Amino acid sequence: MIGSEKISTRLALFAGLLSVSAVAAYRLEWVGFQIAVPGLAIATLSGLLAAVSGVIALFGVMRRRKSAIPALIGMLLGLVVALPVLLSVLAGSGVPRIHDISTDLDHPPNFNVIQGLRTASDNPLDRKTPENIDQLQREGYPDLKSLMLNRSPEVVFEQALKLVESRGWHVAEASAAAGIIEATAVTPIMGFKDDVVIRIQGTGQTTRVDMRSVSRVGISDLGMNAKRIRLFLTELEQVIR
């Protein structure tokens, strides 16, 4: 009969292997989002079960005065696999289930070059799903708004482009004349692509900056697009002023 500590270790190893396989297969474009995410979910559940089994096994081996190393390995490896995903889901559980965020809801910045880089299976850019997307954004992210700066559009554009490049986003379009920067941000682990467009307009004595960030896949972005916009505009304001 297999001991609980061995069950924990095997579950953890399975979870780790499945997690790495799901990430690698998606990044290499061997499988799509619809396969990679369920695979990662199964890995997370397995990792959680491994951690729980490891804790139970620890009590058992201590009573029998056996080595606790296998149980510890199963518990720790299971946590390593499960915690990052669980924390991301928990962090995004209280945000709207939307994936297209803009500082200007009346006239969102439009994508031009990036629109041609997206596929038919990617999320649409028409902001029609869900129907109350504007209301959901206002309720979920009431702080997001256009950034007004007391500097020329040329200076703001230059600094914005430097910030985009410093973040490692892939620039698809940078037109100072049009005041438009289009780029794609890639998440570090899964390699999910989120498209960004920054619009810089002179308005009399000030310059208005609007930003839009859209996830290519997934119904909910777990709050990542709003966080990206918030951090970028905050840093841009600090650099300019």
BARO-590460 format. One record per residue: residue in one letter; chain; z, x, y of N, C-alpha, C in turn. Coordinates in Angstrom, 3 decimals, padded with zeros to 6 digits. Layout:
<sites>
A:A:Z:X:Y:Z:X:Y:Z:X:Y
...
</sites>
This chain:
<sites>
M:A:000.000:000.845:-001.194:000.000:000.000:000.000:000.000:000.885:001.251
I:A:-000.836:000.581:002.218:-000.956:001.383:003.423:000.232:001.114:004.342
G:A:000.894:002.190:004.811:002.025:002.046:005.701:001.590:001.571:007.076
S:A:002.539:000.992:007.816:002.216:000.465:009.142:001.784:001.558:010.097
E:A:002.341:002.786:009.908:001.941:003.881:010.791:000.494:004.284:010.556
K:A:000.032:004.203:009.303:-001.368:004.524:009.005:-002.291:003.423:009.525
I:A:-001.840:002.193:009.445:-002.626:001.081:009.997:-002.815:001.278:011.497
S:A:-001.731:001.661:012.174:-001.790:001.891:013.609:-002.774:003.002:013.954
T:A:-002.696:004.099:013.219:-003.582:005.238:013.480:-005.042:004.868:013.232
R:A:-005.307:004.167:012.138:-006.693:003.801:011.824:-007.247:002.800:012.835
L:A:-006.418:001.858:013.249:-006.846:000.900:014.273:-007.166:001.619:015.578
A:A:-006.312:002.583:015.941:-006.510:003.327:017.178:-007.793:004.158:017.120
L:A:-008.029:004.784:015.980:-009.241:005.582:015.830:-010.490:004.695:015.895
F:A:-010.398:003.535:015.258:-011.511:002.582:015.318:-011.756:002.142:016.754
A:A:-010.666:001.838:017.474:-010.779:001.393:018.866:-011.406:002.476:019.735
G:A:-010.956:003.702:019.545:-011.498:004.804:020.332:-012.966:005.033:020.059
L:A:-013.341:005.005:018.787:-014.740:005.222:018.407:-015.628:004.103:018.933
L:A:-015.164:002.863:018.805:-015.952:001.726:019.281:-016.094:001.758:020.795
S:A:-015.014:002.116:021.489:-015.045:002.179:022.950:-016.045:003.223:023.424
V:A:-015.983:004.407:022.856:-016.916:005.481:023.230:-018.351:005.088:022.892
S:A:-018.539:004.463:021.744:-019.882:004.054:021.326:-020.462:003.009:022.270
A:A:-019.631:002.031:022.688:-020.103:000.984:023.592:-020.517:001.567:024.932
V:A:-019.692:002.473:025.461:-020.002:003.100:026.752:-021.259:003.951:026.654
A:A:-021.313:004.797:025.626:-022.458:005.697:025.469:-023.752:004.919:025.247
A:A:-023.705:003.893:024.405:-024.910:003.113:024.109:-025.424:002.398:025.351
Y:A:-024.515:001.910:026.183:-024.941:001.214:027.408:-025.523:002.199:028.416
R:A:-024.856:003.329:028.594:-025.332:004.312:029.568:-026.677:004.896:029.157
L:A:-026.899:005.016:027.842:-028.176:005.530:027.347:-029.238:004.440:027.247
E:A:-028.829:003.200:027.620:-029.723:002.042:027.609:-030.220:001.694:026.209
W:A:-029.359:001.965:025.221:-029.682:001.562:023.851:-029.332:000.094:023.639
V:A:-028.311:-000.385:024.340:-027.909:-001.788:024.255:-027.738:-002.332:025.663
G:A:-027.773:-003.639:025.772:-027.611:-004.281:027.062:-026.161:-004.622:027.364
F:A:-025.957:-005.175:028.539:-024.637:-005.592:029.007:-024.004:-006.593:028.058
Q:A:-024.828:-007.504:027.510:-024.307:-008.575:026.662:-023.732:-008.058:025.348
I:A:-024.122:-006.853:024.941:-023.587:-006.257:023.710:-022.473:-005.271:024.025
A:A:-022.653:-004.477:025.070:-021.683:-003.433:025.411:-020.324:-004.010:025.791
V:A:-020.315:-005.064:026.592:-019.038:-005.623:027.059:-018.230:-006.249:025.922
P:A:-018.839:-007.081:025.041:-018.061:-007.565:023.894:-017.561:-006.425:023.013
G:A:-018.368:-005.375:022.861:-017.923:-004.227:022.081:-016.699:-003.578:022.698
L:A:-016.715:-003.469:024.025:-015.569:-002.892:024.725:-014.351:-003.810:024.627
A:A:-014.591:-005.117:024.621:-013.489:-006.072:024.494:-012.830:-005.963:023.112
I:A:-013.657:-005.824:022.071:-013.116:-005.666:020.715:-012.328:-004.365:020.619
A:A:-012.846:-003.309:021.237:-012.153:-002.017:021.234:-010.805:-002.138:021.939
T:A:-010.780:-002.868:023.035:-009.535:-003.056:023.790:-008.505:-003.810:022.967
L:A:-008.948:-004.886:022.304:-008.045:-005.664:021.461:-007.525:-004.816:020.302
S:A:-008.411:-004.028:019.699:-007.999:-003.149:018.598:-007.000:-002.105:019.075
G:A:-007.246:-001.562:020.273:-006.322:-000.588:020.824:-004.951:-001.181:021.090
L:A:-004.949:-002.425:021.572:-003.684:-003.103:021.834:-002.926:-003.359:020.531
L:A:-003.662:-003.792:019.506:-003.035:-004.011:018.195:-002.502:-002.708:017.617
A:A:-003.244:-001.618:017.842:-002.800:-000.309:017.356:-001.507:000.108:018.046
A:A:-001.421:-000.147:019.340:-000.209:000.209:020.083:000.988:-000.592:019.590
V:A:000.792:-001.892:019.382:001.881:-002.745:018.888:002.291:-002.315:017.482
S:A:001.301:-002.038:016.626:001.602:-001.581:015.259:002.340:-000.253:015.281
G:A:001.964:000.601:016.226:002.631:001.893:016.343:004.095:001.747:016.709
V:A:004.390:000.828:017.618:005.784:000.591:018.012:006.590:000.078:016.821
I:A:006.009:-000.877:016.079:006.687:-001.415:014.898:006.901:-000.315:013.854
A:A:005.870:000.525:013.701:005.968:001.615:012.715:007.042:002.616:013.088
L:A:007.235:002.851:014.392:008.253:003.809:014.825:009.642:003.397:014.352
F:A:009.940:002.121:014.468:011.241:001.647:014.006:011.381:001.842:012.497
G:A:010.260:001.618:011.785:010.304:001.757:010.330:010.509:003.186:009.881
V:A:009.782:004.123:010.474:009.898:005.525:010.043:011.249:006.116:010.446
M:A:011.820:005.632:011.539:013.137:006.139:011.935:014.200:005.720:010.932
R:A:014.052:004.496:010.419:015.022:004.037:009.411:014.856:004.810:008.110
R:A:013.602:005.138:007.786:013.341:005.852:006.520:013.379:007.364:006.697
R:A:013.615:007.807:007.945:013.687:009.237:008.268:012.416:009.968:007.878
K:A:011.288:009.332:008.170:009.993:009.959:007.932:009.433:010.454:009.253
S:A:008.327:011.189:009.196:007.696:011.714:010.407:007.178:010.572:011.278
A:A:007.461:010.674:012.556:007.036:009.637:013.498:005.692:009.964:014.139
I:A:005.125:011.115:013.799:003.892:011.563:014.455:002.726:010.589:014.262
P:A:002.442:010.126:013.033:001.321:009.181:012.871:001.497:007.906:013.699
A:A:002.721:007.394:013.741:002.976:006.179:014.509:002.779:006.438:016.001
L:A:003.244:007.607:016.463:003.090:007.960:017.873:001.622:008.122:018.249
I:A:000.860:008.738:017.360:-000.569:008.929:017.613:-001.269:007.572:017.734
G:A:-000.968:006.682:016.800:-001.578:005.354:016.838:-001.212:004.590:018.093
M:A:000.064:004.651:018.468:000.519:003.931:019.648:-000.118:004.492:020.920
L:A:-000.081:005.803:021.086:-000.592:006.420:022.318:-002.101:006.302:022.437
L:A:-002.819:006.542:021.330:-004.269:006.426:021.374:-004.693:004.992:021.640
G:A:-003.963:004.053:021.038:-004.260:002.649:021.285:-004.087:002.285:022.749
L:A:-003.029:002.808:023.373:-002.795:002.550:024.796:-003.862:003.189:025.668
V:A:-004.281:004.392:025.302:-005.322:005.084:026.069:-006.613:004.268:026.089
V:A:-006.935:003.641:024.972:-008.151:002.833:024.890:-007.992:001.505:025.620
A:A:-006.850:000.844:025.417:-006.686:-000.522:025.915:-006.296:-000.626:027.383
L:A:-005.430:000.267:027.866:-004.870:000.107:029.205:-005.886:000.089:030.347
P:A:-006.872:001.000:030.373:-007.816:000.964:031.500:-008.531:-000.374:031.648
V:A:-008.951:-000.947:030.532:-009.654:-002.226:030.587:-008.695:-003.340:030.970
L:A:-007.505:-003.348:030.375:-006.528:-004.395:030.679:-006.110:-004.362:032.143
L:A:-005.905:-003.169:032.694:-005.502:-003.051:034.091:-006.608:-003.523:035.028
S:A:-007.862:-003.224:034.673:-008.991:-003.673:035.495:-009.099:-005.190:035.489
V:A:-008.924:-005.775:034.313:-009.009:-007.236:034.202:-007.871:-007.896:034.961
L:A:-006.666:-007.348:034.836:-005.515:-007.915:035.542:-005.689:-007.796:037.056
A:A:-006.222:-006.659:037.504:-006.416:-006.451:038.938:-007.430:-007.433:039.506
G:A:-008.414:-007.793:038.685:-009.456:-008.696:039.157:-009.244:-010.151:038.791
S:A:-008.100:-010.464:038.190:-007.873:-011.838:037.734:-007.665:-012.818:038.876
G:A:-007.223:-012.326:040.020:-006.943:-013.230:041.126:-008.035:-013.302:042.170
V:A:-009.204:-012.751:041.870:-010.298:-012.749:042.847:-011.356:-013.772:042.448
P:A:-012.214:-014.180:043.393:-013.260:-015.155:043.064:-014.229:-014.626:042.012
R:A:-014.759:-015.541:041.209:-015.742:-015.154:040.179:-017.143:-015.121:040.813
I:A:-017.330:-014.115:041.668:-018.622:-013.906:042.323:-018.943:-012.417:042.265
H:A:-020.203:-012.079:042.496:-020.623:-010.686:042.379:-021.489:-010.225:043.550
D:A:-021.597:-011.053:044.599:-022.431:-010.748:045.760:-021.569:-010.942:047.006
I:A:-021.228:-009.835:047.687:-020.314:-009.877:048.821:-021.015:-009.352:050.071
S:A:-020.856:-010.068:051.188:-021.492:-009.665:052.443:-020.541:-009.891:053.614
T:A:-020.592:-008.992:054.603:-019.775:-009.180:055.800:-020.378:-010.239:056.715
D:A:-021.656:-010.515:056.561:-022.339:-011.541:057.357:-022.814:-012.631:056.412
L:A:-022.121:-013.753:056.413:-022.471:-014.846:055.506:-023.581:-015.725:056.064
D:A:-023.768:-015.714:057.372:-024.832:-016.521:057.977:-026.204:-015.871:057.797
H:A:-026.244:-014.551:057.948:-027.498:-013.806:057.783:-027.215:-012.515:057.020
P:A:-027.004:-012.620:055.697:-026.688:-011.427:054.898:-027.802:-010.392:054.995
P:A:-027.464:-009.111:055.043:-028.495:-008.068:055.031:-029.377:-008.207:053.794
N:A:-030.677:-008.034:053.976:-031.619:-008.186:052.867:-031.943:-006.848:052.213
F:A:-032.183:-006.901:050.905:-032.652:-005.732:050.180:-034.178:-005.707:050.220
N:A:-034.735:-004.528:050.372:-036.186:-004.384:050.381:-036.623:-003.495:049.222
V:A:-036.370:-002.206:049.338:-036.783:-001.258:048.297:-036.056:-001.520:046.988
I:A:-034.757:-001.736:047.048:-033.954:-001.925:045.832:-034.371:-003.171:045.068
Q:A:-034.860:-004.175:045.778:-035.305:-005.390:045.094:-036.377:-005.076:044.062
G:A:-037.205:-004.098:044.354:-038.253:-003.705:043.413:-037.753:-002.846:042.268
L:A:-036.504:-002.365:042.366:-035.931:-001.533:041.309:-035.133:-002.351:040.293
R:A:-034.858:-003.579:040.640:-034.075:-004.443:039.757:-034.990:-005.139:038.743
T:A:-034.405:-005.524:037.615:-035.177:-006.169:036.556:-034.920:-007.673:036.555
A:A:-035.702:-008.381:035.788:-035.562:-009.842:035.713:-034.228:-010.265:035.116
S:A:-033.616:-009.400:034.327:-032.336:-009.742:033.707:-031.147:-009.479:034.623
D:A:-031.376:-008.808:035.750:-030.290:-008.537:036.694:-029.921:-009.804:037.465
N:A:-028.730:-009.808:038.028:-028.305:-010.944:038.849:-029.284:-011.145:040.013
P:A:-029.581:-012.391:040.364:-030.490:-012.653:041.492:-029.845:-012.274:042.825
L:A:-030.678:-012.101:043.847:-030.201:-011.716:045.171:-030.251:-012.876:046.165
D:A:-030.444:-014.092:045.667:-030.625:-015.234:046.568:-029.319:-015.891:047.018
R:A:-028.199:-015.424:046.503:-026.872:-015.973:046.869:-026.809:-017.486:046.656
K:A:-027.378:-017.966:045.588:-027.347:-019.396:045.276:-026.431:-019.722:044.103
T:A:-025.863:-018.679:043.490:-024.994:-018.901:042.338:-023.673:-018.165:042.543
P:A:-022.556:-018.885:042.536:-022.456:-020.352:042.488:-022.838:-020.971:043.827
E:A:-022.944:-022.279:043.831:-023.404:-022.961:045.041:-022.450:-022.770:046.220
N:A:-021.164:-022.626:045.955:-020.167:-022.473:047.012:-019.739:-021.022:047.192
I:A:-020.677:-020.101:047.008:-020.352:-018.678:047.053:-019.749:-018.267:048.394
D:A:-020.267:-018.815:049.502:-019.739:-018.465:050.826:-018.283:-018.909:050.970
Q:A:-018.007:-020.122:050.511:-016.641:-020.641:050.580:-015.691:-019.798:049.725
L:A:-016.139:-019.428:048.529:-015.308:-018.618:047.643:-015.018:-017.259:048.257
Q:A:-016.014:-016.682:048.920:-015.779:-015.383:049.545:-014.802:-015.505:050.713
R:A:-014.974:-016.529:051.529:-014.071:-016.705:052.668:-012.625:-016.886:052.202
E:A:-012.449:-017.618:051.109:-011.096:-017.858:050.599:-010.528:-016.604:049.919
G:A:-011.384:-015.887:049.222:-010.913:-014.719:048.470:-010.789:-013.463:049.303
Y:A:-011.678:-013.302:050.285:-011.683:-012.087:051.097:-011.804:-012.439:052.586
P:A:-010.786:-013.073:053.143:-010.867:-013.506:054.548:-010.923:-012.355:055.541
D:A:-010.588:-011.150:055.107:-010.565:-009.994:056.011:-011.929:-009.350:056.202
L:A:-012.886:-009.656:055.333:-014.188:-009.002:055.414:-014.994:-009.569:056.574
K:A:-015.415:-008.691:057.449:-016.207:-009.106:058.610:-017.029:-007.927:059.115
S:A:-017.931:-008.201:060.042:-018.759:-007.161:060.636:-017.873:-006.156:061.377
L:A:-018.337:-004.899:061.381:-017.622:-003.836:062.088:-018.312:-003.579:063.419
M:A:-017.551:-003.640:064.508:-018.088:-003.396:065.848:-017.601:-002.042:066.333
L:A:-018.548:-001.186:066.756:-018.215:000.170:067.174:-018.779:000.464:068.559
N:A:-018.021:001.195:069.348:-018.449:001.543:070.698:-019.211:002.870:070.707
R:A:-020.193:002.955:069.842:-021.060:004.131:069.775:-022.499:003.669:069.596
S:A:-023.432:004.570:069.839:-024.842:004.204:069.751:-025.246:003.966:068.303
P:A:-026.271:003.142:068.060:-026.748:002.911:066.690:-027.175:004.203:065.999
E:A:-027.715:005.152:066.749:-028.171:006.416:066.159:-026.995:007.209:065.583
V:A:-025.903:007.276:066.341:-024.725:008.006:065.872:-024.109:007.302:064.670
V:A:-024.008:005.985:064.736:-023.417:005.212:063.637:-024.261:005.357:062.370
F:A:-025.587:005.290:062.521:-026.477:005.423:061.361:-026.288:006.783:060.699
E:A:-026.237:007.824:061.502:-026.090:009.175:060.961:-024.799:009.319:060.171
Q:A:-023.700:008.820:060.733:-022.410:008.923:060.047:-022.365:008.046:058.796
A:A:-022.976:006.863:058.874:-022.998:005.968:057.711:-023.765:006.599:056.559
L:A:-024.892:007.226:056.880:-025.696:007.867:055.840:-024.936:009.032:055.205
K:A:-024.205:009.781:056.021:-023.407:010.891:055.481:-022.337:010.367:054.520
L:A:-021.713:009.243:054.874:-020.691:008.673:054.005:-021.292:008.183:052.685
V:A:-022.469:007.566:052.770:-023.153:007.099:051.560:-023.433:008.278:050.634
E:A:-023.963:009.351:051.188:-024.309:010.528:050.390:-023.067:011.216:049.841
S:A:-021.974:011.220:050.611:-020.737:011.860:050.138:-020.132:011.123:048.955
R:A:-020.447:009.842:048.832:-019.942:009.052:047.715:-020.803:009.196:046.468
G:A:-021.900:009.867:046.579:-022.771:010.053:045.421:-023.631:008.852:045.106
W:A:-023.755:007.916:046.061:-024.628:006.763:045.837:-026.084:007.219:045.893
H:A:-026.929:006.587:045.106:-028.350:006.942:045.052:-029.087:006.208:046.175
V:A:-029.535:006.945:047.166:-030.187:006.347:048.331:-031.623:005.972:047.993
A:A:-031.954:004.701:048.203:-033.310:004.221:047.943:-034.111:004.094:049.230
E:A:-033.423:003.851:050.329:-034.080:003.673:051.632:-033.093:004.044:052.729
A:A:-033.556:004.822:053.701:-032.735:005.175:054.857:-033.653:005.229:056.070
S:A:-033.692:004.154:056.822:-034.571:004.047:057.986:-033.734:003.912:059.249
A:A:-033.714:004.982:060.025:-032.966:004.941:061.283:-033.609:003.963:062.258
A:A:-034.940:003.871:062.243:-035.652:002.965:063.151:-035.290:001.512:062.879
A:A:-035.186:001.152:061.587:-034.840:-000.220:061.216:-033.333:-000.436:061.146
G:A:-032.579:000.668:061.147:-031.132:000.556:061.024:-030.695:000.058:059.663
I:A:-031.396:000.497:058.622:-031.119:000.008:057.262:-030.919:001.183:056.308
I:A:-029.864:001.069:055.497:-029.632:002.023:054.403:-029.471:001.212:053.128
E:A:-030.269:001.521:052.116:-030.142:000.883:050.806:-029.763:001.953:049.787
A:A:-028.791:001.642:048.944:-028.336:002.619:047.957:-027.757:001.906:046.745
T:A:-027.581:002.667:045.684:-027.011:002.122:044.447:-025.800:002.958:044.043
A:A:-024.673:002.275:043.856:-023.459:002.918:043.377:-023.351:002.692:041.873
V:A:-022.986:003.730:041.135:-022.861:003.644:039.682:-021.397:003.861:039.303
T:A:-020.827:002.919:038.565:-019.418:003.049:038.186:-019.250:004.233:037.242
P:A:-018.105:004.953:037.337:-017.947:006.214:036.619:-017.908:006.128:035.100
I:A:-017.383:005.060:034.530:-017.231:005.000:033.075:-018.400:004.281:032.414
M:A:-018.536:002.999:032.692:-019.585:002.217:032.045:-020.971:002.459:032.636
G:A:-021.029:002.956:033.860:-022.327:003.178:034.485:-022.967:001.898:034.995
F:A:-022.146:000.884:035.311:-022.680:-000.341:035.902:-023.239:-000.023:037.287
K:A:-024.345:-000.656:037.645:-024.990:-000.403:038.932:-024.709:-001.535:039.908
D:A:-024.215:-001.163:041.084:-023.991:-002.109:042.176:-024.865:-001.673:043.349
D:A:-025.673:-002.580:043.862:-026.586:-002.252:044.957:-025.946:-002.553:046.303
V:A:-026.178:-001.652:047.251:-025.559:-001.740:048.570:-026.636:-001.679:049.646
V:A:-026.495:-002.523:050.666:-027.370:-002.423:051.838:-026.481:-002.456:053.081
I:A:-026.737:-001.528:053.995:-025.973:-001.415:055.238:-026.942:-001.645:056.400
R:A:-026.581:-002.567:057.276:-027.435:-002.898:058.422:-026.716:-002.507:059.716
I:A:-027.403:-001.719:060.546:-026.812:-001.204:061.784:-027.659:-001.685:062.956
Q:A:-027.035:-002.464:063.845:-027.764:-003.086:064.955:-027.058:-002.832:066.283
G:A:-027.840:-002.463:067.298:-027.293:-002.320:068.630:-027.153:-003.681:069.280
T:A:-025.987:-003.945:069.869:-025.749:-005.234:070.552:-025.167:-004.943:071.925
G:A:-026.024:-004.633:072.883:-025.547:-004.304:074.223:-024.845:-002.962:074.238
Q:A:-023.563:-002.954:074.570:-022.787:-001.716:074.671:-022.159:-001.298:073.337
T:A:-022.300:-002.118:072.311:-021.673:-001.816:071.032:-022.708:-001.801:069.904
T:A:-022.267:-001.361:068.747:-023.115:-001.354:067.554:-022.430:-002.161:066.464
R:A:-023.183:-003.057:065.856:-022.648:-003.913:064.797:-023.104:-003.381:063.437
V:A:-022.140:-003.266:062.540:-022.438:-002.793:061.184:-022.107:-003.909:060.199
D:A:-023.094:-004.293:059.401:-022.879:-005.253:058.319:-023.200:-004.585:056.998
M:A:-022.525:-005.026:055.957:-022.689:-004.401:054.644:-022.666:-005.468:053.561
R:A:-023.484:-005.255:052.576:-023.556:-006.165:051.437:-023.557:-005.344:050.154
S:A:-022.794:-005.781:049.169:-022.704:-005.077:047.890:-022.841:-006.095:046.768
V:A:-023.771:-005.832:045.834:-024.110:-006.804:044.788:-024.136:-006.123:043.417
S:A:-023.435:-006.700:042.462:-023.462:-006.179:041.090:-024.715:-006.658:040.373
R:A:-025.335:-005.767:039.621:-026.547:-006.147:038.894:-026.228:-007.009:037.682
V:A:-025.068:-006.812:037.083:-024.708:-007.581:035.889:-023.313:-008.157:036.046
G:A:-023.045:-009.225:035.299:-021.718:-009.832:035.277:-021.566:-010.976:036.264
I:A:-020.824:-011.995:035.864:-020.555:-013.133:036.740:-019.541:-012.743:037.811
S:A:-018.487:-012.075:037.399:-017.461:-011.616:038.333:-017.502:-010.100:038.443
D:A:-017.254:-009.589:039.650:-017.228:-008.142:039.847:-015.806:-007.592:039.821
L:A:-014.828:-008.464:039.517:-013.411:-008.093:039.465:-012.931:-007.513:040.792
G:A:-013.592:-007.908:041.879:-013.162:-007.484:043.207:-013.710:-006.148:043.670
M:A:-014.573:-005.515:042.875:-015.024:-004.171:043.192:-015.947:-004.125:044.414
N:A:-016.821:-005.112:044.589:-017.751:-005.087:045.724:-017.012:-005.225:047.053
A:A:-016.050:-006.126:047.104:-015.250:-006.281:048.323:-014.459:-005.012:048.612
K:A:-013.911:-004.420:047.575:-013.152:-003.175:047.743:-014.054:-002.067:048.261
R:A:-015.274:-001.997:047.738:-016.221:-000.968:048.186:-016.544:-001.134:049.663
I:A:-016.831:-002.366:050.074:-017.160:-002.629:051.475:-015.972:-002.314:052.376
R:A:-014.804:-002.756:051.978:-013.600:-002.559:052.788:-013.320:-001.068:052.999
L:A:-013.382:-000.295:051.928:-013.102:001.135:052.032:-014.163:001.864:052.854
F:A:-015.421:001.494:052.653:-016.508:002.165:053.369:-016.410:001.913:054.869
L:A:-016.236:000.667:055.267:-016.184:000.336:056.693:-014.936:000.920:057.357
T:A:-013.838:000.959:056.625:-012.614:001.562:057.168:-012.823:003.045:057.432
E:A:-013.448:003.735:056.490:-013.688:005.163:056.668:-014.725:005.415:057.757
L:A:-015.755:004.574:057.822:-016.758:004.729:058.868:-016.116:004.574:060.248
E:A:-015.246:003.594:060.385:-014.569:003.378:061.663:-013.713:004.591:062.029
Q:A:-013.038:005.168:061.034:-012.191:006.339:061.288:-013.030:007.545:061.708
V:A:-014.173:007.717:061.068:-015.041:008.860:061.385:-015.640:008.716:062.778
I:A:-016.067:007.516:063.107:-016.705:007.270:064.408:-015.703:007.406:065.538
R:A:-014.507:006.891:065.361:-013.520:006.882:066.437:-012.622:008.096:066.412
</sites>
